[in-house]
Structure formats: C-alpha cells, structure tokens
Amino acid sequence: MATQRDATVTAAYRRHHDVEAPRIDATAFRQGWRVRSRLDALYGDGRISAAEFQAAIEYRNAWEVLARSGSSEVAVRSSGYPNPHSRMLALCDASTRIRETDAALGSLAASLCHAVIVEDRTWAEVGRRWHRDPQTVRQWSVQAIASLALAWSRSEALPAPTRRRTARGALAAS
C-alpha cells in the first residue's frame, strides 16, 4: 500500500489512482492518503473472500521479503533484535513457499497473481499482456486468487525440516 504524505492529492493523480482520504474515527486510523490496490478493490467489491484476501496479502508480503533481501535494510527480527540467521531463514522460507505455491498454481495463475497482487498492474495492462478484455482478466484473477488461497494454505501446512545438533554443534537438517 502506498501512501502519499502531501496534504492534498492533485486531480491528475486521482485520475490514475483510486485514492482514499485520511480518516480517523472509531473504525479507521489512517493519517495519510492511501492508494487503493486492485486487491483491495476485489475484496471491497465482494469478489474475493476474507480468507482469499488474507492469503493474497501474505503472498505479497513474502514477495516483499524477497525484494528487500537485496538491500541493506532487510530487518526480519527475532525477539526484537536483528539476527542474520533469522533473516536468512525468513528469506529461505519465503522463497520456498512462493516456489511451491507458484508450482501448484501453474504458470498462468501464478503470473496473474504476481501481476495483480504484487505489481498491482491495471486491468488494462494485464489484459494487453494476455490479449484479453480487462473484464476477462479480472475474472481470471479472481479465480487465480481463489486457487492461490488453497495453495498458500497447503504450503503453510508442510512440515519444516527438523534440525538437530551434530557433534560439532552446527545445525544439520535431518
């Protein structure tokens, strides 16, 4: 989710983005302008369920962990302290989970999920990529997100490799 810190949003910006104004009340605490993503719109319109929305958010977060891995600002924390081992485990877990989920989805559904959830491409852009009507790719995306929710929950249920200490004290996968 991108936020704009300026006090006002220009008309040109509003033509290209669905923007929500700051809101502080009993139901929301949003201090800045918020750009509504395609995923937010699908959920708000009732096209995807809360479980599908949550799985898509977790999928996007996993991609963001991988995207941050190239920068010096990677800060996956364990007990409040940055730990290089925890960072590496988080990167491996995110990479493995994304790879397993994408393999279960297939190339078309995985590409749609990445374009809509991670990159937040417009329906027109996604439609041009697959030479289809934007409404068609929106329906395909809804179906791909439903499949993602199933695949994502299955990848979470897979057991993590058990680790044991060797004689030298190093961790080894068993």
Buried (B, 14 or more C-beta within 10 A) or exposed (E): EEBBEEEEBEEEBEEEBEBBEEEEEEEEEBEEBBBBBBBBBBBEEEBBEEEBBBBBBBBBEBBEBBEBBEEEEBEBEEEEEEBEEBBEBBBEBBBBBBEBBBEBBEEEBBBBBBBBBBEBBBBEEBBEEBEBEBEBBBEBBBEBBBBBBBBBBEBEEEEEEEEEEEEEEEEEEE
